[in-house]
Amino acid sequence: DARPNSPEARDISYHLHGYTNARKHEEAGPLVIEKGDGIYVEDLAGNRYIEAMAGLWSVAVGFSEKRLVDAAVRQMSKLPYYHDFGSKSHSPLIDLAEKLVQMAPVSMSKAYFTNSGSEANDTAMKMIWYRSNALGQPARKKIISRNRGYHGVTIAAASLTGLPNNHISFDLPIANVLHTSTPHHWREALPGESEKQFSSRLADDLEKLILAEGPETIAAFFGEPIMGAGGVIVPPAGYWEKIQAVLSKYDILLVADEVICGFGRTGEMFGSQTFGIRPDIMVLSKQISSSYLPISALLINEKMFEPIADESNRIGTFGHGFTGGGHPVAAAVAFENLKLIEERDLVGNARTVGAHLQKRLRNLASHPLVGEVRGVGLIAAVELVGDQASKAPWETAGALGGLVNGFMQQNGVISRNMGDALAFCPPLIITEPQVDQVVDAFERSLEAAVKQVGPET
Ligand code: PMP
């Protein structure tokens, strides 16, 4: 209980949180997580939870991986800090760059290091603008992303994001960022429209937008293989193939934001493999280091690299970099983390245990509060509704999600409420019996919610 003198009370006094109502937070207090162990975390009162969101879609190897701690200590003792500005570098970063380029599912030339997913997307946008200038196409600056996409919170990344919460009150998006349709077949398809037809319609929407703006002004398209924070929206059949056909027709670059999907989440090493995406830039973060330390990276192909390399003397060097970009301790941890993902075949685990998660969740499809169950591998969401037939959201959908999510916590599982959908994204080390515990807790939480509110009809 976060009353005076309790440790939570310190949080209420001094710690401002994003994504919460600050006044309400002062009344309710935070859940203070104190320890981690495998897929579990423990709060100050000693309650244990299965962290079925891997923190923020992040911790592939679990919360107590000694090899990552050892890698950090080794590097911290040897060279705790250096940078990669100008002609400087350090071994952890050279090793990590080589590993990432080798792991890439399509041919990539270079890695560029940043500290967060937002910074990486921001950097991608600047690189794309720089490239247009280097190619003598200064008008080619517009970027298209999607409604309900999530790309971060810096001014540029929040602009790419397509969620009202990240725009309203911040006067965003900035100029040159445009949004196209969300590939949410279950909610947005016309009556009788197949997934393939829906995908074709969305590709047409994209082409119309490009033609209306002028193809010579469009530089790039940003998309997550599966939309994460926007509601775990899995692209319908044919979607990426049709979108890529439009992009190639107008020579528009494709950026795959792999911040959530990357490093095994979908049961392949990258979401791009799962959906046949052939990006020019891949944006990587989170599971790159299991978020033990913040680090992110861009992989760029030759088409991106060449103009930067060739023109950097004529139009000015690529004047961009962060003090902590590619931090040696974070890079050493990331390198060890990637080795662990490979050695322990966590991608294979995401595929097999993920199939079990998907099957168990889909068994709940007929529950009166369940609209759609969706997901691939170890990422899933269950969209809650007030009425299954009309798909009408619960009148107070946020409250329903919050209610079920609250029961989940009481049942010892941390999930995520995304307004009308509950998300699951557990560490990649999770086992089938542990998945059963998560889904059993979800069933109990749905029952508790039904008891409290009943189906709306
Ligand atoms: N892209 C995607 C797909 C993400 O899910 C996130 C974070 N949830 C980001 C970018 C931004 O990353 P960060 O919070 O590290 O800035």
Boltz pocket constraint, residues with backbone or C-beta under 6 A from the ligand:
constraints:
  - pocket:
      binder: B
      contacts: [[A, 56], [A, 115], [A, 116], [A, 117], [A, 118], [A, 119], [A, 121], [A, 150], [A, 151], [A, 152], [A, 153], [A, 224], [A, 228], [A, 229], [A, 257], [A, 258], [A, 259], [A, 260], [A, 285]]
      max_distance: 6.0
